[in-house]
């Protein structure tokens, strides 16, 4: 009956889903829901997305600024780290006694990425790879990653498994997987509804 939502950043297309919660969550769950984000992002969401002139139904869920770490039930810990992206973005690392996971989206992967030590050696790395390698300087301009940079970063940081997320829907990732697995063999492409054991 409790739900915690952690925002990666406050782009409109990412936060507009908060308005849908009012219709789809039972009232008892909605009142026990907390949205966690950087303080400036929470202020922007409250003042703009839920402005009375735009969306006159005030949410009953709570807003809470991100803490350095957050306890996960029953014995885990969530930490976050900044990512390079226009408007800001953050990634998350989740650690339990027997496994770990990192979620990195909306950033430009590079060999010297500032977040590298935050994700080194996780069991499961979910990393965006929006651009194909022929996209020239678009990754740096838009704050997204090219496929080869993500795969090379994974090879350097040695997660047990890499799952590619936030891919260009027009791309043909399947034709590139043989070369990807030549660099980092344990790579998968995420699909809606996937359940991944790790």
C-alpha positions as YAML, in Angstrom:
chain: A
units: angstrom
residues:
- id: 1
  name: UNK
  ca: [0.00, 0.00, 0.00]
- id: 2
  name: UNK
  ca: [3.04, 2.30, -0.18]
- id: 3
  name: UNK
  ca: [4.62, 3.62, -3.36]
- id: 4
  name: UNK
  ca: [7.88, 5.55, -3.74]
- id: 5
  name: UNK
  ca: [8.59, 7.24, -7.08]
- id: 6
  name: UNK
  ca: [12.10, 8.48, -7.83]
- id: 7
  name: UNK
  ca: [12.36, 11.01, -10.67]
- id: 8
  name: UNK
  ca: [15.47, 11.02, -12.84]
- id: 9
  name: UNK
  ca: [14.75, 14.51, -14.15]
- id: 10
  name: UNK
  ca: [11.84, 16.86, -14.69]
- id: 11
  name: UNK
  ca: [11.31, 16.92, -18.45]
- id: 12
  name: UNK
  ca: [7.61, 17.38, -19.12]
- id: 13
  name: UNK
  ca: [7.27, 14.09, -20.99]
- id: 14
  name: UNK
  ca: [8.67, 12.28, -17.94]
- id: 15
  name: UNK
  ca: [6.71, 13.97, -15.15]
- id: 16
  name: UNK
  ca: [3.33, 14.36, -16.82]
- id: 17
  name: UNK
  ca: [2.61, 10.77, -15.78]
- id: 18
  name: UNK
  ca: [2.28, 12.00, -12.20]
- id: 19
  name: UNK
  ca: [-1.08, 13.51, -13.14]
- id: 20
  name: UNK
  ca: [-2.33, 10.07, -14.26]
- id: 21
  name: UNK
  ca: [-1.70, 8.58, -10.81]
- id: 22
  name: UNK
  ca: [-4.75, 10.44, -9.49]
- id: 23
  name: UNK
  ca: [-7.01, 8.27, -11.67]
- id: 24
  name: UNK
  ca: [-5.26, 4.93, -11.55]
- id: 25
  name: UNK
  ca: [-4.11, 4.48, -7.95]
- id: 26
  name: UNK
  ca: [-6.55, 3.57, -5.21]
- id: 27
  name: UNK
  ca: [-6.96, 6.48, -2.74]
- id: 28
  name: UNK
  ca: [-5.25, 4.57, 0.10]
- id: 29
  name: UNK
  ca: [-2.17, 3.96, -2.09]
- id: 30
  name: UNK
  ca: [-2.19, 7.49, -3.51]
- id: 31
  name: UNK
  ca: [-2.11, 9.01, -0.03]
- id: 32
  name: UNK
  ca: [0.84, 6.70, 0.83]
- id: 33
  name: UNK
  ca: [2.80, 7.62, -2.30]
- id: 34
  name: UNK
  ca: [5.93, 9.77, -2.13]
- id: 35
  name: UNK
  ca: [7.62, 11.39, -5.12]
- id: 36
  name: UNK
  ca: [11.36, 11.79, -4.52]
- id: 37
  name: UNK
  ca: [13.50, 14.18, -6.58]
- id: 38
  name: UNK
  ca: [16.01, 16.99, -6.34]
- id: 39
  name: UNK
  ca: [14.48, 19.97, -4.49]
- id: 40
  name: UNK
  ca: [14.48, 22.28, -7.53]
- id: 41
  name: UNK
  ca: [12.71, 19.65, -9.64]
- id: 42
  name: UNK
  ca: [10.04, 19.10, -6.99]
- id: 43
  name: UNK
  ca: [9.40, 22.83, -6.83]
- id: 44
  name: UNK
  ca: [9.05, 22.99, -10.62]
- id: 45
  name: UNK
  ca: [6.62, 20.05, -10.65]
- id: 46
  name: UNK
  ca: [4.46, 21.53, -7.86]
- id: 47
  name: UNK
  ca: [4.46, 25.06, -9.29]
- id: 48
  name: UNK
  ca: [4.03, 24.21, -12.97]
- id: 49
  name: UNK
  ca: [2.60, 20.75, -13.57]
- id: 50
  name: UNK
  ca: [0.17, 21.04, -10.66]
- id: 51
  name: UNK
  ca: [-0.51, 24.78, -11.08]
- id: 52
  name: UNK
  ca: [-4.17, 25.45, -10.37]
- id: 53
  name: UNK
  ca: [-4.68, 27.07, -13.79]
- id: 54
  name: UNK
  ca: [-3.32, 23.99, -15.56]
- id: 55
  name: UNK
  ca: [-4.27, 21.03, -13.38]
- id: 56
  name: UNK
  ca: [-6.76, 22.04, -10.68]
- id: 57
  name: UNK
  ca: [-6.80, 18.66, -8.90]
- id: 58
  name: UNK
  ca: [-4.23, 18.77, -6.12]
- id: 59
  name: UNK
  ca: [-2.42, 15.44, -5.63]
- id: 60
  name: UNK
  ca: [-2.67, 13.74, -2.26]
- id: 61
  name: UNK
  ca: [0.76, 12.18, -2.61]
- id: 62
  name: UNK
  ca: [3.78, 13.67, -0.89]
- id: 63
  name: UNK
  ca: [6.85, 15.33, -2.34]
- id: 64
  name: UNK
  ca: [10.19, 14.66, -0.65]
- id: 65
  name: UNK
  ca: [13.65, 15.92, -1.59]
- id: 66
  name: UNK
  ca: [16.14, 13.14, -2.28]
- id: 67
  name: UNK
  ca: [18.30, 12.16, 0.65]
- id: 68
  name: UNK
  ca: [21.89, 10.97, 0.22]
- id: 69
  name: UNK
  ca: [20.52, 7.44, 0.57]
- id: 70
  name: UNK
  ca: [17.10, 5.89, 0.94]
- id: 71
  name: UNK
  ca: [16.29, 2.59, 2.66]
- id: 72
  name: UNK
  ca: [14.64, -0.07, 0.55]
- id: 73
  name: UNK
  ca: [12.52, -2.71, 2.23]
- id: 74
  name: UNK
  ca: [13.55, -5.03, 3.67]
- id: 75
  name: UNK
  ca: [17.35, -4.55, 3.64]
- id: 76
  name: UNK
  ca: [18.41, -2.46, 0.64]
- id: 77
  name: UNK
  ca: [19.74, 1.02, 0.02]
- id: 78
  name: UNK
  ca: [19.15, 3.41, -2.87]
- id: 79
  name: UNK
  ca: [21.73, 6.10, -3.66]
- id: 80
  name: UNK
  ca: [21.78, 8.61, -6.49]
- id: 81
  name: UNK
  ca: [24.42, 10.43, -8.51]
- id: 82
  name: UNK
  ca: [24.38, 13.35, -10.95]
- id: 83
  name: UNK
  ca: [24.48, 12.80, -14.70]
- id: 84
  name: UNK
  ca: [25.42, 15.20, -17.48]
- id: 85
  name: UNK
  ca: [22.26, 16.18, -19.38]
- id: 86
  name: UNK
  ca: [20.67, 19.50, -20.42]
- id: 87
  name: UNK
  ca: [18.40, 20.52, -17.54]
- id: 88
  name: UNK
  ca: [20.04, 17.98, -15.23]
- id: 89
  name: UNK
  ca: [19.49, 14.29, -14.65]
- id: 90
  name: UNK
  ca: [20.35, 11.71, -12.02]
- id: 91
  name: UNK
  ca: [21.10, 8.01, -11.97]
- id: 92
  name: UNK
  ca: [20.36, 5.48, -9.24]
- id: 93
  name: UNK
  ca: [22.18, 2.58, -7.63]
- id: 94
  name: UNK
  ca: [20.25, 0.01, -5.59]
- id: 95
  name: UNK
  ca: [22.18, -2.30, -3.27]
- id: 96
  name: UNK
  ca: [21.01, -5.30, -1.31]
- id: 97
  name: UNK
  ca: [23.16, -7.79, 0.61]
- id: 98
  name: UNK
  ca: [23.26, -10.23, -2.32]
- id: 99
  name: UNK
  ca: [22.92, -8.07, -5.45]
- id: 100
  name: UNK
  ca: [23.11, -4.58, -6.94]
- id: 101
  name: UNK
  ca: [21.55, -2.65, -9.79]
- id: 102
  name: UNK
  ca: [22.28, 0.70, -11.45]
- id: 103
  name: UNK
  ca: [19.90, 2.71, -13.62]
- id: 104
  name: UNK
  ca: [21.49, 5.32, -15.88]
- id: 105
  name: UNK
  ca: [19.41, 7.27, -18.35]
- id: 106
  name: UNK
  ca: [19.71, 10.58, -20.17]
- id: 107
  name: UNK
  ca: [23.45, 11.15, -20.09]
- id: 108
  name: UNK
  ca: [26.42, 10.88, -22.41]
- id: 109
  name: UNK
  ca: [28.50, 7.78, -21.75]
- id: 110
  name: UNK
  ca: [32.25, 8.33, -22.02]
- id: 111
  name: UNK
  ca: [35.33, 6.47, -20.82]
- id: 112
  name: UNK
  ca: [35.80, 9.05, -18.07]
- id: 113
  name: UNK
  ca: [32.12, 9.51, -17.17]
- id: 114
  name: UNK
  ca: [31.84, 11.18, -13.74]
- id: 115
  name: UNK
  ca: [29.33, 8.53, -12.62]
- id: 116
  name: UNK
  ca: [31.55, 5.55, -13.52]
- id: 117
  name: UNK
  ca: [32.65, 4.75, -9.97]
- id: 118
  name: UNK
  ca: [29.05, 4.88, -8.79]
- id: 119
  name: UNK
  ca: [28.10, 1.95, -11.02]
- id: 120
  name: UNK
  ca: [31.33, -0.07, -11.16]
- id: 121
  name: UNK
  ca: [30.82, -3.82, -10.71]
- id: 122
  name: UNK
  ca: [27.03, -3.86, -10.25]
- id: 123
  name: UNK
  ca: [25.22, -7.08, -10.98]
- id: 124
  name: UNK
  ca: [22.78, -5.41, -13.38]
- id: 125
  name: UNK
  ca: [23.39, -2.19, -15.30]
- id: 126
  name: UNK
  ca: [20.44, -0.59, -17.08]
- id: 127
  name: UNK
  ca: [21.92, 2.08, -19.33]
- id: 128
  name: UNK
  ca: [20.43, 4.22, -22.07]
- id: 129
  name: UNK
  ca: [21.91, 3.92, -25.56]
- id: 130
  name: UNK
  ca: [19.72, 6.17, -27.66]
- id: 131
  name: UNK
  ca: [22.04, 6.93, -30.57]
- id: 132
  name: UNK
  ca: [23.65, 4.78, -33.21]
- id: 133
  name: UNK
  ca: [27.37, 5.22, -33.69]
- id: 134
  name: UNK
  ca: [26.95, 7.27, -36.87]
- id: 135
  name: UNK
  ca: [25.13, 10.07, -35.03]
- id: 136
  name: UNK
  ca: [28.25, 12.30, -34.96]
- id: 137
  name: UNK
  ca: [28.00, 14.90, -32.18]
- id: 138
  name: UNK
  ca: [24.32, 14.40, -31.27]
- id: 139
  name: UNK
  ca: [25.05, 12.46, -28.06]
- id: 140
  name: UNK
  ca: [27.05, 15.36, -26.60]
- id: 141
  name: UNK
  ca: [24.59, 18.00, -27.83]
- id: 142
  name: UNK
  ca: [21.51, 16.25, -26.45]
- id: 143
  name: UNK
  ca: [22.90, 14.55, -23.35]
- id: 144
  name: UNK
  ca: [22.35, 11.00, -24.57]
- id: 145
  name: UNK
  ca: [24.63, 8.04, -25.25]
- id: 146
  name: UNK
  ca: [25.84, 6.23, -28.33]
- id: 147
  name: UNK
  ca: [25.64, 2.46, -28.38]
- id: 148
  name: UNK
  ca: [29.37, 1.78, -28.68]
- id: 149
  name: UNK
  ca: [30.22, 4.18, -25.84]
- id: 150
  name: UNK
  ca: [27.80, 2.40, -23.50]
- id: 151
  name: UNK
  ca: [29.09, -1.03, -24.41]
- id: 152
  name: UNK
  ca: [32.72, 0.05, -23.97]
- id: 153
  name: UNK
  ca: [31.87, 1.64, -20.61]
- id: 154
  name: UNK
  ca: [30.29, -1.64, -19.51]
- id: 155
  name: UNK
  ca: [33.38, -3.56, -20.61]
- id: 156
  name: UNK
  ca: [35.52, -1.21, -18.50]
- id: 157
  name: UNK
  ca: [33.27, -1.23, -15.41]
- id: 158
  name: UNK
  ca: [32.44, -4.97, -15.48]
- id: 159
  name: UNK
  ca: [28.81, -5.27, -14.45]
- id: 160
  name: UNK
  ca: [27.61, -8.86, -14.59]
- id: 161
  name: UNK
  ca: [24.90, -7.92, -17.08]
- id: 162
  name: UNK
  ca: [24.12, -4.89, -19.28]
- id: 163
  name: UNK
  ca: [20.57, -4.14, -20.36]
- id: 164
  name: UNK
  ca: [20.17, -1.43, -22.99]
- id: 165
  name: UNK
  ca: [17.24, 0.93, -22.41]
- id: 166
  name: UNK
  ca: [15.91, 4.20, -23.87]
- id: 167
  name: UNK
  ca: [16.74, 3.26, -27.46]
- id: 168
  name: UNK
  ca: [15.79, 5.16, -30.59]
- id: 169
  name: UNK
  ca: [12.58, 3.42, -31.73]
- id: 170
  name: UNK
  ca: [13.60, 3.98, -35.35]
- id: 171
  name: UNK
  ca: [16.89, 2.16, -34.90]
- id: 172
  name: UNK
  ca: [17.58, -1.44, -35.76]
- id: 173
  name: UNK
  ca: [19.39, -2.53, -32.64]
- id: 174
  name: UNK
  ca: [19.04, -6.24, -33.40]
- id: 175
  name: UNK
  ca: [21.40, -5.97, -36.38]
- id: 176
  name: UNK
  ca: [24.07, -4.47, -34.10]
- id: 177
  name: UNK
  ca: [23.91, -7.00, -31.27]
- id: 178
  name: UNK
  ca: [26.56, -9.35, -32.67]
- id: 179
  name: UNK
  ca: [29.19, -6.59, -32.63]
- id: 180
  name: UNK
  ca: [27.93, -5.36, -29.23]
- id: 181
  name: UNK
  ca: [28.33, -8.81, -27.70]
- id: 182
  name: UNK
  ca: [31.83, -8.96, -29.17]
- id: 183
  name: UNK
  ca: [32.74, -6.14, -26.77]
- id: 184
  name: UNK
  ca: [30.48, -7.05, -23.83]
- id: 185
  name: UNK
  ca: [28.96, -10.54, -24.19]
- id: 186
  name: UNK
  ca: [26.29, -10.37, -21.48]
- id: 187
  name: UNK
  ca: [24.19, -7.63, -23.12]
- id: 188
  name: UNK
  ca: [20.42, -7.62, -23.59]
- id: 189
  name: UNK
  ca: [17.98, -5.18, -25.15]
- id: 190
  name: UNK
  ca: [15.10, -4.26, -22.86]
- id: 191
  name: UNK
  ca: [11.54, -4.79, -24.04]
- id: 192
  name: UNK
  ca: [8.33, -3.60, -22.41]
- id: 193
  name: UNK
  ca: [7.20, -6.09, -19.79]
- id: 194
  name: UNK
  ca: [10.58, -7.80, -19.36]
- id: 195
  name: UNK
  ca: [11.34, -9.39, -16.01]
- id: 196
  name: UNK
  ca: [15.06, -9.86, -15.44]
- id: 197
  name: UNK
  ca: [16.45, -12.12, -12.77]
- id: 198
  name: UNK
  ca: [19.78, -10.99, -11.38]
...
